[in-house]
C-alpha cells in the first residue's frame, strides 16, 4: 500500500469520526440557540442520519464498525439514553454485526483465526466461574452481564480488523475521535470558561489538592479514567505524526498530538501524568534512532514539566503518604490506601478464585470493619488488586495471558517490520510501537484505577 493510499485512509477515518461527532454537536448547538426542546431535534437528526448511514453501513463494514467505535468513545449511548431516552450503542452493535455477516455472505470478508478469541472467552469464563463457586449476588451478575457486552464489542472489532485488514481505519477513528473530544475540553476551558458541557461530550469535576483548573472528564464520569483513555492513544497519535508526510495529514496528526496532550493536562490526573511519562519514554525507545536521541533531553524536559502549575503541584501531593497513614492528608490518597489494604485482605482470604467477579464494592464494608479502615472506600483503585481480590490467582493468570498475548503480537510485528525500509513496514513498525507504548501506559495508569471503560482498551 502506497503512502498516498494510507493518507487517504486516515482522511476517511477522520471523516467518519468527525462527521459523527460534529453532526450531533451541531444539532445540539442549533437546538440550544433556537430554544427548541432537546428531544425533538435530536430525534429528527437521528432519523435523518440513520436513513443515510444504515444502507452505507450494511454495505461497508468500515462505516458500520467505525460508527460503533465513535459512539462508544464519545459515550453517545449514555448521553442519548439520558437526554432522549434512546440508547444507541446496542442498535449500532447489531448494525455492525449485520454488516459483517453480509460481508462474509458476499465473500468480501474472510474470517481469520487468532488465539485471542479463546483468551477473551477465558476472561468471561473465569468471571462466571468465580461467581458460581462463591455464590455471587446481584452486583456480580450485573457486572458480568456488562462485561459480556464488552466482550461482544471486542469480538466485533477483532473480526472486522482480522477479516478486512482495516487496522489503519480503526487506528484513525480511535485517534481522531479522542483527539476531537480532547479538543472540546480545551475549548471548554479556555473559550467558554467551563460554562457548557457540550451536552455530555465534555464534562468537568471539582478540583483537588494541587489542581489549577477544574478537572476535565471528557465524556466519561471521572477525570482519572478519561486520562487513562487519552494516555493510551497518545503514542498512536505520535506514530501517526511520525509516519505522515508533509501536508494536510501531517497537520492533522500534529493537531491530534497537541489536543490529546492538552486533554491529559486538563484532567489533572496524577496517575495520568505518570503514565504519560511511561508512554513517551517507551515510544521514543521503540520508534527508532531519529527519536531515541531525544531521550538525552529527558532530564531537562522533566524539570520544565514539573515547573508547570498543575503538573508538579499535583505530583508532589503523592509524597503525603506519611499523613495518610495517620488518617490525615489527601482524602483521595486515604481512600486508595484503604482500598489496597482491603484488596490484599480479600486476596489472602480467597486466593484461588477470589470473592467473586464484580463483588469488590459489596464486600468492602466487611473488610473495613475487619481491618479497621477508617477512610471511605468504594472501589479497588488498583486493577491488579481488583483482579486478584475478585477472581484470585486464576483471574490474574487469565488477564496476564490476554494482555501478554497482545503485547507479544505487537512486539513481533515491531521486530519483523523493523528489518525493512519500505513505507508499509515503517508504518507497521511505528504503529506497533504506538500500541505497545499505549498498552504499557494503560497498565501503568491502572496501578491507580480499577477496571472500567474496558471497551477503550479493547479498541486498542
C-alpha positions in Angstrom: 0.0 0.0 0.0 1.4 3.3 -1.0 1.8 6.2 1.4 -0.8 8.3 -0.6 -3.4 5.5 -0.2 -2.7 5.3 3.5 -3.1 9.0 3.9 -6.5 8.7 2.2 -7.4 6.0 4.7 -6.6 8.4 7.6 -8.7 11.1 6.0 -11.6 8.6 5.6 -11.2 7.6 9.2 -11.2 11.2 10.3 -14.3 11.9 8.2 -16.2 9.1 9.8 -15.3 10.1 13.4 -15.5 13.8 12.9 -18.7 13.6 10.9 -20.5 11.6 13.5 -19.3 13.9 16.3 -19.9 17.2 14.5 -23.4 16.3 13.2 -24.6 15.5 16.7 -22.9 18.5 18.3 -24.1 20.9 15.6 -27.7 19.7 16.0 -27.5 20.2 19.8 -26.0 23.7 19.4 -28.7 24.7 17.0 -31.3 23.4 19.3 -29.9 25.5 22.2 -29.8 28.7 20.2 -33.3 28.2 18.8 -34.8 27.3 22.1 -36.3 24.0 20.8 -36.5 21.2 23.4 -33.7 18.7 23.1 -35.8 15.6 22.4 -37.4 16.8 19.1 -34.2 18.0 17.2 -32.1 15.0 18.4 -34.8 12.6 17.3 -35.0 14.3 13.9 -31.3 14.2 13.4 -31.2 10.5 14.4 -33.9 9.6 11.9 -32.2 11.6 9.1 -28.7 10.3 9.8 -30.0 6.7 10.2 -31.7 6.9 6.8 -28.5 7.9 5.2 -26.0 5.8 7.1 -27.7 2.4 7.6 -27.6 1.4 3.9 -24.0 2.5 3.7 -23.1 0.7 6.9 -24.7 -2.5 5.7 -22.7 -2.3 2.5 -19.4 -1.2 4.0 -18.3 -2.7 7.4 -15.7 0.1 7.8 -18.6 2.5 8.1 -20.6 0.3 10.5 -17.8 -0.5 12.9 -16.3 3.0 12.6 -19.6 4.5 13.8 -19.8 1.9 16.6 -16.3 2.9 17.8 -17.2 6.6 17.7 -20.4 6.0 19.6 -18.6 4.1 22.3 -15.6 6.5 22.7 -18.0 9.5 22.9 -20.3 7.6 25.3 -23.0 8.7 22.9 -25.3 5.9 24.0 -25.3 7.1 27.7 -25.9 10.7 26.5 -28.8 9.8 24.3 -30.3 7.5 26.9 -30.2 10.2 29.5 -31.5 13.1 27.3 -33.9 11.5 24.8 -34.4 8.0 26.4 -32.9 6.2 23.4 -29.5 4.5 23.8 -27.7 3.9 20.5 -24.9 1.5 21.4 -27.0 -1.7 21.1 -28.5 -0.7 17.7 -25.1 0.2 16.3 -23.6 -3.0 17.7 -26.3 -5.0 15.9 -25.8 -2.9 12.7 -22.0 -3.7 12.8 -22.7 -7.4 13.3 -25.2 -7.4 10.4 -22.7 -5.7 8.2 -20.0 -8.2 9.0 -22.4 -11.1 8.4 -23.4 -9.7 5.0 -19.7 -9.2 4.1 -19.0 -12.8 4.8 -22.1 -13.9 2.9 -21.0 -11.9 -0.1 -17.4 -13.3 0.1 -15.9 -9.8 0.6 -14.6 -10.8 4.1 -12.7 -13.8 5.3 -12.6 -14.9 8.9 -9.1 -15.4 10.2 -8.4 -17.4 13.4 -6.5 -16.0 16.3 -5.9 -17.3 19.8 -7.3 -14.0 21.1 -10.8 -15.5 20.7 -10.0 -18.2 23.2 -8.2 -15.9 25.6 -11.2 -13.5 25.5 -13.6 -16.3 26.3 -11.3 -17.3 29.1 -11.7 -13.9 30.8 -15.5 -14.3 30.7 -15.3 -17.9 31.9 -13.1 -17.0 34.8 -15.6 -14.3 35.9 -18.5 -16.6 35.6 -16.7 -19.4 37.5 -15.7 -17.2 40.4 -19.4 -16.1 40.8 -20.6 -19.7 40.5 -18.1 -21.1 43.1 -18.5 -18.3 45.7 -22.2 -17.7 45.0 -22.1 -14.1 43.9 -25.0 -11.7 44.3 -26.8 -9.3 42.1 -23.9 -6.9 41.8 -21.6 -9.6 40.4 -24.2 -10.8 38.0 -24.9 -7.3 36.7 -21.1 -6.7 36.3 -20.7 -10.0 34.4 -23.5 -9.1 32.0 -21.9 -5.7 31.3 -18.6 -7.4 30.8 -20.3 -9.8 28.3 -21.4 -6.8 26.3 -17.8 -5.5 26.3 -16.6 -8.9 25.0 -19.2 -8.9 22.2 -17.9 -5.4 21.2 -14.3 -6.6 21.3 -15.3 -9.7 19.2 -16.8 -7.4 16.5 -13.7 -5.3 16.3 -11.5 -8.4 16.2 -13.4 -10.0 13.4 -13.5 -6.7 11.5 -9.8 -5.9 11.7 -8.8 -9.6 11.1 -11.0 -10.2 8.1 -10.8 -6.8 6.4 -7.3 -5.6 7.2 -8.8 -2.4 8.4 -6.1 -1.6 11.0 -5.4 1.8 9.7 -9.0 2.9 9.6 -9.5 1.6 13.1 -6.5 3.4 14.4 -7.5 6.6 12.6 -11.1 6.5 14.0 -9.7 5.9 17.5 -7.1 8.7 17.4 -9.2 11.3 15.7 -12.3 10.8 17.9 -10.4 11.0 21.2 -8.3 14.0 19.9 -11.6 15.7 18.9 -13.0 15.1 22.4 -9.8 16.4 24.0 -10.0 19.5 21.8 -13.5 20.1 23.2 -12.1 20.1 26.7 -9.5 22.7 25.7 -12.3 24.8 24.0 -14.5 24.4 27.1 -11.8 25.5 29.5 -10.2 28.4 27.6 -13.0 29.7 25.3 -16.2 29.0 27.2 -14.7 29.1 30.7 -16.5 25.8 31.5 -19.9 27.3 31.0 -21.1 24.4 28.9 -20.6 20.6 28.8 -21.4 20.3 25.1 -24.4 18.1 26.2 -22.3 15.5 27.9 -19.4 15.4 25.5 -17.1 17.4 27.7 -17.7 17.3 31.5 -15.8 18.8 34.4 -15.3 17.8 38.0 -14.2 19.7 41.1 -10.5 20.5 41.6 -8.4 18.6 44.1 -5.2 19.3 46.0 -2.6 20.8 43.7 -5.0 21.4 40.8 -5.0 24.7 38.9 -8.1 24.1 36.8 -11.3 22.2 37.1 -10.7 18.5 36.3 -12.0 17.7 32.9 -13.5 14.2 32.4 -14.4 14.3 28.7 -17.5 12.2 28.1 -16.6 9.9 31.0 -17.6 10.2 34.6 -14.2 10.5 36.2 -11.1 12.5 35.2 -8.7 9.7 36.0 -10.4 7.2 33.7 -10.5 9.9 30.9 -6.8 10.5 31.4 -6.1 6.7 31.1 -8.0 6.6 27.8 -6.2 9.6 26.4 -2.8 8.4 27.6 -3.3 5.1 25.8 -3.9 6.7 22.4 -1.2 9.4 22.7 1.6 7.1 21.4 -0.7 6.1 18.4 -1.1 9.8 17.6 2.7 10.2 17.8 3.2 7.3 15.4 0.7 8.9 13.0 2.7 12.1 13.1 6.0 10.3 12.6 4.8 8.4 9.5 2.8 11.3 8.0 4.3 13.2 5.1 4.1 16.9 4.6 0.6 18.3 4.0 -2.8 18.1 5.5 -2.3 14.7 7.0 0.7 15.8 8.9 -1.1 18.9 10.2 -4.0 16.6 11.4 -1.6 14.3 13.1 0.3 17.1 14.9 -3.0 18.6 16.0 -4.1 15.3 17.4 -0.9 15.0 19.5 -1.3 18.5 20.8 -5.0 18.2 21.6 -4.5 14.9 23.4 -1.6 16.3 25.4 -3.6 19.3 26.5 -6.6 17.0 27.3 -4.4 14.9 29.6 -3.2 18.0 31.3 -6.7 19.3 31.9 -7.6 16.0 33.7 -5.1 17.0 36.4 -4.7 13.2 37.0 -1.6 12.2 38.9 -1.7 8.7 37.5 -2.3 10.0 34.0 0.7 12.3 34.3 2.9 9.4 35.4 1.6 7.2 32.6 2.3 9.9 30.0 6.0 9.7 31.0 5.9 5.9 30.6 4.3 6.1 27.2 6.6 8.7 25.8 9.8 7.1 27.0 8.8 3.6 25.7 7.7 5.2 22.3 11.0 7.1 21.9 13.0 3.9 22.6 10.9 1.9 20.1 10.4 4.5 17.3 14.0 4.3 16.1 17.2 6.2 16.1 15.9 9.6 15.0 13.6 9.7 18.1 15.7 7.8 20.6 18.3 10.6 20.7 15.6 12.8 22.3 16.0 10.8 25.5 19.1 12.7 26.3 16.8 15.8 26.8 14.6 13.9 29.3 16.0 15.5 32.5 15.6 19.0 31.1 12.1 18.3 29.8 11.1 16.7 33.1 12.4 19.8 35.0 10.4 22.1 32.8 7.2 20.0 33.1 7.4 19.8 36.9 7.6 23.6 37.0 4.2 23.9 35.1 1.3 24.6 37.5 -0.9 21.6 37.7 1.8 19.2 36.9 4.4 19.5 39.6 1.8 20.8 42.1 -0.3 17.6 41.5 2.6 15.1 41.6 4.1 16.5 44.8 0.9 15.6 46.7 1.8 11.9 46.2 4.5 12.5 48.9 1.8 12.9 51.5 1.7 9.2 52.4 3.0 9.9 55.9 -0.1 11.9 56.8 -2.3 9.3 55.0 -1.0 6.5 57.3 -2.1 8.6 60.3 -5.5 9.2 58.9 -4.8 12.7 57.6 -3.8 14.3 54.4 -5.3 14.0 50.9 -8.7 12.2 51.2 -8.2 10.7 47.8 -4.9 9.0 48.9 -6.6 7.9 52.1 -9.3 6.1 50.1 -6.7 4.5 47.8 -4.6 3.2 50.7 -7.7 1.8 52.4 -8.8 0.1 49.2 -5.5 -1.5 48.7 -5.5 -2.8 52.3 -9.0 -4.2 51.8 -8.0 -5.8 48.4 -5.0 -7.5 49.9 -7.1 -8.9 52.7 -9.7 -10.3 50.2 -7.0 -12.0 48.2 -5.3 -13.6 51.2 -8.7 -14.9 52.3 -9.8 -16.2 48.9 -6.5 -16.7 46.8 -7.8 -19.1 44.2 -11.0 -17.7 42.7 -11.4 -14.6 44.8 -14.6 -13.2 46.4 -16.5 -13.2 43.1 -16.4 -11.2 39.9 -17.7 -7.6 40.4 -18.2 -8.1 44.2 -15.4 -5.8 45.5 -17.7 -2.9 46.4 -20.2 -5.1 48.1 -17.5 -6.8 50.2 -15.6 -3.7 51.2 -17.6 -2.9 54.3 -16.8 -6.3 55.8 -13.1 -5.7 55.4 -13.3 -2.1 56.6 -14.6 -3.4 59.9 -12.2 -6.3 60.0 -9.1 -4.3 59.3 -10.2 -1.1 61.0 -10.1 1.0 57.8 -11.5 4.5 58.5 -11.2 6.0 55.1 -14.2 5.9 52.7 -13.6 3.0 50.2 -15.8 2.3 47.2 -13.6 0.8 44.5 -10.3 -1.0 44.4 -8.3 1.9 42.8 -5.8 -0.8 41.5 -6.6 -3.0 38.6 -4.3 -5.8 39.7 -5.6 -5.9 43.3 -9.1 -5.8 42.0 -8.5 -8.8 39.7 -6.7 -10.7 42.5 -9.4 -9.9 45.0 -12.4 -10.8 42.8 -11.0 -13.7 40.7 -7.9 -14.8 42.6 -4.8 -16.3 41.0 -6.9 -17.8 38.2 -8.1 -14.3 37.2 -4.5 -12.9 37.3 -3.3 -15.7 35.0 -6.2 -15.2 32.6 -5.7 -11.4 32.3 -1.9 -11.9 32.2 -2.3 -14.2 29.1 -4.7 -11.8 27.5 -2.6 -8.7 27.8 0.6 -10.6 27.3 -0.5 -12.0 24.0 -1.5 -8.6 22.8 2.0 -7.3 23.7 3.7 -10.3 22.1 1.9 -9.9 18.8 2.7 -6.2 18.7 6.3 -6.8 19.6 6.7 -9.5 16.9 5.2 -7.1 14.3 7.6 -4.4 15.5 10.6 -6.7 15.2 9.7 -8.1 11.8 8.8 -4.7 10.3 11.9 -3.1 11.5 14.0 -5.2 9.2 12.7 -3.5 6.1 12.8 0.1 4.9 9.6 0.2 2.9 6.8 2.7 3.7 4.4 -0.1 4.6 6.8 -1.7 7.1 7.7 1.6 8.6 4.0 2.3 9.2 3.6 -1.1 10.9 6.8 -0.6 12.9 5.7 2.8 14.3 2.1 1.7 14.8 3.3 -1.4 16.7 5.5 0.9 18.8 2.4 3.1 19.5 0.3 0.1 20.5 2.9 -1.3 22.9 3.6 2.2 24.4 -0.1 2.8 24.8 -0.8 -0.6 26.5 2.1 -0.1 28.8 0.9 3.4 29.7 -2.6 1.9 30.3 -1.1 -0.7 32.6 0.9 2.0 34.5 -2.2 4.1 35.0 -4.2 1.1 36.1 -2.0 0.9 39.2 -4.2 3.7 40.5 -7.5 2.7 38.9 -9.9 -0.2 38.8 -11.4 -1.9 35.8 -13.8 0.4 34.0 -14.4 1.6 30.4 -12.7 -1.6 29.1 -14.0 -1.1 25.6 -11.4 1.6 25.0 -8.7 -0.9 26.0 -10.3 -3.5 23.6 -10.3 -0.9 20.8 -6.5 -0.5 21.1 
